[in-house]
Amino acid sequence: MKQWHALSATAQDALVAASAFLFGAVLYLSGLYPMTSRSGDPSLGSRFGVLAVLCAASLLRRRVPLAALLAGLVPLGIDLALGATVPVWIVYSDLIYASVLYGTRAVSRWVAIGCAALSSVLAVAVFTLTGDWRVLVLAVAAAATFVGTPIWWGLSVRTHKEIAEAERARAQAMALVAELDRRAAIADERKTMARDLHDVIAGHLSAIAIQSEAALGVLTRRDPDPAITGILGSIRANSVSALQEMRTMIGLLRRDDGAEDEPAAPRTLAQLPMLVDAARSAGTSVRVADSLDGAQLPSAVDQAAYRIIQEALTNAMKHAPGQRVDIAVRADPATLDVTVRNPARAVTVSSEPADSAATHRGLTNMRERAAALGGSFTAGPDAGDWTVHARLPLGPPEPSAGEARGYREMPEPSAGEARA
């Protein structure tokens, strides 16, 4: 069936015509072709010629079914004059079927009406000429078989096809409506998130920036302490930078035009110097070892590396204030290695309850960023230092055995990780 549908309309019509001619030839050669008995039966050559002309008209049965039906009337009339034969009427019944099925709705209706009227006229004419009711019964049976059956079959198939097309169009319309509803729900949710971000987080960041600016103004009119001034400057710079990122996120959430371009690019390793300068302004000594040499990193890896360094640096400034922080970024053809080290303080490890929900949220976020890219993440004490190390693949991640079964096995954070 699939191979039949794969053929073109011309190839299908040619195959139908050839099959009809072969079937008719078998009936002619076997002598099983007469529908009426009459003396002086013409030669088989005449019969084959009439059948060939009718089969040639069948080559147009799908592309121009009405023209094929009208052209078939000529060999059909010749066959009636010579004596009706089964092969010719079978082929012509197929032309009736094709005109009802493949023609327009008006053509299908008028073909059915015309064939029914013509069959009735022929039946009445036969009865009038013969006066034998048995001949009338045979004529009616022949009309029902070779005219009524193809019309009924063609109308049934056409109705089923129209119903299927209507259901298909209805399904497409419902899918379109569902997609529009989904987009509307997403747009509404995005606007709600943007409004919440603006009302809650952006408001607090604006307040921090304004208050730190006011504090700096007060200090500049007095004898300023360089350390306090640096800390306040760092607070203001970080709050302004975070406010800019928040406004970018709000702008992205509010957009519903489907455009792919972003009003501002997300933070990547190219902005790492700004992050380091902010930490140094707060009194933290930061050393950076960067071996990227301008390497082009995938966008997702670049952003994840920046966020991991930002989170690790924030933890270091929180739990080991004033201590040095070493940041190392190294790329090879397959992976990107990010390492953040700072002296560990025993008091900071247990300064918060280990079972607090916010205890290792930072480490969890970093681990999830690395895992989402198919990388690895470790954090813990190492030779007197607290070391955060992430290895991010630069290519598509390979699924592990656990992921192939539909889940990812995540290691539980150690007790030392509880400090983040």
C-alpha positions in Angstrom: 0.0 0.0 0.0 2.8 2.4 0.8 4.5 1.6 -2.5 1.2 2.3 -4.3 0.8 5.7 -2.7 4.5 6.5 -3.5 3.7 6.2 -7.2 2.7 9.4 -9.1 -0.9 9.8 -10.4 0.3 9.2 -14.0 2.1 6.0 -13.0 -1.0 4.8 -11.1 -3.3 5.5 -14.1 -0.8 3.7 -16.5 -0.7 0.7 -14.2 -4.5 0.6 -13.9 -4.9 0.8 -17.7 -2.3 -1.9 -18.4 -3.9 -4.2 -15.8 -7.4 -3.6 -17.3 -6.1 -4.4 -20.8 -4.4 -7.6 -19.7 -7.5 -8.7 -17.8 -9.7 -8.0 -20.9 -7.3 -9.8 -23.2 -7.6 -12.9 -20.9 -11.4 -12.8 -21.1 -11.3 -12.3 -24.9 -8.9 -15.2 -25.5 -10.8 -17.5 -23.2 -14.2 -16.7 -24.8 -15.8 -15.4 -21.5 -16.5 -12.0 -22.7 -20.1 -11.8 -24.4 -22.9 -10.1 -22.5 -25.4 -10.8 -25.2 -25.7 -13.5 -27.8 -25.8 -12.5 -31.4 -24.8 -14.1 -34.7 -21.8 -12.9 -36.7 -19.5 -12.0 -33.8 -16.8 -9.7 -35.0 -13.1 -10.7 -35.0 -11.0 -10.6 -31.8 -8.9 -7.9 -33.5 -11.8 -5.5 -33.5 -12.5 -6.3 -29.8 -8.9 -5.7 -28.9 -8.9 -2.4 -30.8 -12.0 -1.2 -29.0 -10.5 -2.2 -25.6 -7.2 -0.6 -26.4 -8.9 2.8 -27.2 -10.9 2.6 -23.9 -7.8 1.7 -21.9 -6.0 4.7 -23.5 -8.8 6.9 -22.2 -8.2 5.4 -18.8 -4.7 7.1 -18.7 -6.6 10.3 -18.0 -8.9 8.9 -15.3 -7.2 10.8 -12.4 -6.0 14.0 -13.9 -9.1 14.8 -16.1 -11.7 12.3 -15.0 -14.7 13.9 -16.8 -12.8 14.1 -20.1 -11.8 10.5 -19.8 -15.4 9.5 -19.1 -16.7 11.4 -22.2 -13.9 10.0 -24.4 -14.8 6.5 -23.2 -18.3 6.8 -24.6 -17.0 6.4 -28.2 -15.5 2.9 -27.7 -18.4 2.0 -25.4 -20.9 2.8 -28.2 -18.9 0.8 -30.7 -18.9 -2.1 -28.3 -22.7 -1.9 -27.9 -23.0 -1.8 -31.7 -20.8 -4.9 -32.0 -22.4 -6.7 -29.0 -21.7 -5.7 -25.4 -18.7 -7.4 -23.8 -17.6 -7.7 -20.2 -14.1 -6.2 -20.5 -15.3 -2.9 -22.1 -18.0 -2.5 -19.4 -15.6 -3.2 -16.6 -13.1 -0.6 -17.8 -15.9 1.9 -18.4 -17.3 1.3 -14.9 -13.8 2.2 -13.6 -14.0 5.5 -15.5 -17.4 6.2 -13.8 -15.8 5.4 -10.4 -12.8 7.7 -11.1 -15.1 10.6 -12.3 -17.2 10.4 -9.1 -14.1 10.1 -6.8 -11.6 12.5 -8.4 -13.9 15.0 -10.1 -15.2 18.1 -8.4 -18.3 18.0 -6.2 -20.4 19.3 -9.1 -18.9 16.8 -11.6 -19.5 13.9 -9.1 -23.1 14.9 -8.6 -23.9 15.3 -12.3 -22.1 12.1 -13.3 -24.3 10.2 -10.8 -27.5 11.8 -12.1 -26.5 11.4 -15.7 -25.6 7.7 -15.4 -28.7 6.9 -13.5 -30.9 8.7 -16.1 -29.1 7.1 -19.1 -29.3 3.6 -17.5 -33.1 4.1 -17.0 -33.6 5.2 -20.6 -31.6 2.2 -21.9 -33.6 -0.2 -19.8 -36.9 1.2 -21.0 -35.6 1.1 -24.6 -34.5 -2.5 -24.3 -37.9 -3.5 -22.8 -39.7 -1.6 -25.5 -37.7 -3.2 -28.3 -37.9 -6.8 -26.9 -41.1 -6.8 -24.9 -39.5 -9.5 -22.7 -39.4 -8.7 -19.0 -36.5 -11.1 -18.5 -34.4 -9.0 -20.8 -35.5 -6.0 -18.8 -34.3 -7.7 -15.6 -30.9 -8.5 -17.1 -30.6 -4.9 -18.3 -31.4 -3.6 -14.8 -28.9 -6.0 -13.2 -26.2 -5.0 -15.7 -26.8 -1.3 -15.0 -26.7 -1.9 -11.3 -23.5 -3.9 -11.6 -21.5 -1.8 -14.0 -23.0 1.7 -13.3 -24.7 1.7 -9.8 -21.9 -0.1 -8.0 -19.0 2.2 -9.1 -21.1 5.3 -8.4 -22.0 4.0 -4.9 -18.4 3.0 -4.2 -17.0 6.3 -5.5 -19.4 8.4 -3.4 -18.6 6.3 -0.3 -14.8 6.7 -0.7 -15.2 10.4 -1.5 -17.3 10.9 1.7 -14.7 9.1 3.8 -11.9 11.2 2.3 -13.8 14.5 2.9 -14.5 13.4 6.5 -10.8 12.6 7.0 -9.8 15.9 5.6 -12.3 17.8 7.7 -11.0 16.0 10.9 -7.4 16.7 9.9 -8.2 20.4 9.4 -10.1 20.4 12.7 -7.1 18.8 14.5 -4.7 21.4 13.0 -7.0 24.2 14.1 -7.2 22.8 17.6 -3.4 22.4 17.7 -3.1 26.0 16.6 -5.5 27.2 19.2 -3.7 25.1 21.9 -0.4 26.6 20.7 -1.8 30.1 20.9 -3.2 29.4 24.4 0.2 28.1 25.5 2.0 31.2 24.2 -0.5 33.4 25.9 0.0 31.6 29.2 3.7 31.8 28.8 3.6 35.5 28.0 1.3 36.1 31.0 3.6 34.2 33.3 6.6 36.0 32.0 4.9 39.4 32.6 4.0 38.2 36.1 7.6 37.2 36.8 8.9 40.5 35.4 6.5 42.4 37.6 7.6 40.5 40.7 11.3 40.9 39.9 10.8 44.6 39.4 8.7 45.1 42.6 10.8 43.1 44.9 14.4 42.5 43.9 15.0 45.5 41.7 13.5 47.8 44.3 15.9 46.5 47.0 18.9 46.8 44.7 17.9 50.4 43.8 17.6 51.2 47.5 21.1 49.7 48.2 22.6 51.7 45.4 21.0 54.9 46.5 21.9 54.4 50.2 25.5 53.5 49.4 25.8 56.6 47.2 24.4 58.7 50.0 26.9 57.2 52.5 29.7 57.9 50.1 28.6 61.5 49.8 28.6 61.9 53.6 32.1 60.4 53.9 33.6 62.7 51.2 32.5 65.7 53.2 34.3 64.4 56.3 37.6 62.8 56.9 37.0 59.6 54.8 38.5 56.2 55.8 39.9 54.6 52.6 38.9 51.1 53.7 35.3 52.1 54.4 35.1 54.2 51.2 36.4 51.3 49.2 33.8 48.9 50.7 31.0 51.4 50.1 32.2 52.0 46.6 32.3 48.2 46.0 28.7 47.9 47.4 27.5 50.6 45.1 29.2 49.2 42.1 28.0 45.7 42.7 24.4 46.9 43.3 24.4 49.0 40.2 25.8 46.2 38.1 23.2 43.7 39.6 20.5 46.3 38.9 21.5 46.5 35.3 21.4 42.7 35.0 18.0 42.6 36.7 16.7 45.2 34.3 18.0 43.2 31.4 16.2 40.1 32.7 13.0 42.1 33.2 13.2 43.4 29.7 13.7 39.9 28.3 10.7 38.6 30.3 8.5 41.4 29.1 9.3 40.8 25.5 6.7 38.7 23.6 7.6 39.4 20.0 9.6 36.2 19.6 12.8 38.0 18.6 15.9 36.1 19.3 18.2 39.1 19.7 18.8 40.2 23.3 18.9 43.8 24.4 22.1 43.1 26.4 24.4 40.1 26.4 24.6 38.0 29.6 27.7 38.1 31.8 30.6 35.9 30.5 34.3 35.5 31.2 34.9 38.7 29.3 33.4 40.6 32.2 35.6 38.7 34.7 38.0 41.8 35.2 35.0 43.8 36.4 34.1 41.2 39.0 37.7 41.0 40.2 38.0 44.8 40.4 34.8 44.9 42.6 36.3 42.2 44.9 39.6 44.1 45.2 37.7 47.3 46.0 36.1 45.5 48.9 39.6 44.6 50.3 40.1 41.1 48.9 43.3 40.2 47.2 42.5 38.4 44.0 45.0 36.8 41.6 43.8 35.6 38.2 45.6 33.0 36.0 43.9 33.1 32.6 45.1 30.8 29.8 42.3 31.2 27.4 44.3 33.3 24.9 41.1 34.6 23.2 39.6 31.1 22.8 36.0 31.0 21.5 33.9 29.2 24.1 30.3 28.0 23.7 27.9 30.6 25.1 26.4 28.3 27.7 29.9 27.2 29.0 31.1 30.9 29.0 28.1 32.0 31.1 28.3 29.1 33.5 32.0 29.6 34.1 31.4 33.2 35.0 28.6 32.4 37.4 30.6 29.7 39.1 33.5 32.1 39.6 31.1 34.8 40.9 29.5 32.4 43.4 32.9 31.0 44.6 34.4 34.5 45.0 31.3 35.6 46.9 31.6 32.7 49.2 35.3 33.3 49.7 34.7 37.0 50.6 31.9 35.9 53.0 33.7 33.1 54.8 37.3 34.2 54.6 37.2 38.0 54.4 40.5 39.7 53.7 42.2 36.5 52.5 43.7 36.1 49.1 41.7 34.3 46.4 43.3 32.6 43.4 41.3 32.1 40.2 42.6 29.9 37.4 40.9 29.5 34.1 42.3 27.0 31.6 40.9 25.7 28.4 42.0 22.7 26.3 40.4 21.4 23.1 37.9 19.3 25.1 37.2 21.0 28.4 37.3 24.3 30.4 38.7 24.0 33.9 37.8 26.7 36.5 39.5 26.7 39.9 39.0 29.1 42.8 41.2 28.7 45.9 41.3 30.6 49.2 42.6 29.8 52.7 40.1 27.8 54.6 39.1 28.9 58.1 37.8 26.1 60.4 35.5 28.5 62.2 33.7 29.4 59.0 32.9 25.8 58.2 30.7 25.3 61.2 29.5 28.8 61.6 26.1 27.8 60.1 23.9 24.8 60.9 24.6 21.9 58.5 21.0 21.2 58.1 20.0 24.7 57.1 18.1 25.0 53.8 20.3 27.9 52.8 23.6 26.3 53.9 24.9 24.8 50.7 22.6 26.6 48.2 25.5 28.3 46.5 27.4 25.0 46.1 24.2 23.3 44.8 23.8 26.1 42.3 27.3 25.7 41.0 27.0 21.9 40.9 23.8 22.1 39.0 25.3 24.6 36.5 28.2 22.2 35.8 25.9 19.1 35.7 23.5 20.8 33.2 26.4 21.0 30.7 27.6 17.5 31.4 30.6 18.6 33.5 31.8 17.9 36.9 32.1 19.9 40.1 34.0 19.5 43.4 34.3 21.7 46.4 36.2 21.1 49.7 39.3 21.5 51.7 42.6 20.8 49.9 46.0 21.3 51.5 44.8 24.0 53.8 42.8 25.8 51.2 39.2 25.7 50.2 39.1 24.7 46.6 36.2 25.0 44.1 36.9 23.2 40.8 34.6 22.8 37.9 35.3 21.1 34.6 33.0 22.0 31.8 33.0 20.1 28.4 33.3 22.3 25.3 31.4 19.8 23.2 28.0 18.1 23.5 27.8 16.2 26.8 27.9 12.4 26.8 25.0 10.8 28.8 26.0 8.6 31.7 24.5 5.2 32.4 22.2 6.7 35.0 21.0 9.5 32.7 20.3 6.8 30.0 17.8 5.3 32.4 16.1 8.7 32.9 17.8 10.0 36.1 21.0 11.7 37.2 22.8 10.5 40.3 24.1 13.6 42.2 26.6 13.2 45.0 25.5 14.5 48.4 27.5 17.6 49.6 30.1 16.8 52.2 30.1 18.3 55.6 32.8 20.8 54.6 30.7 22.0 51.7 28.1 23.2 54.2 29.9 26.5 54.6 28.5 27.8 51.3 
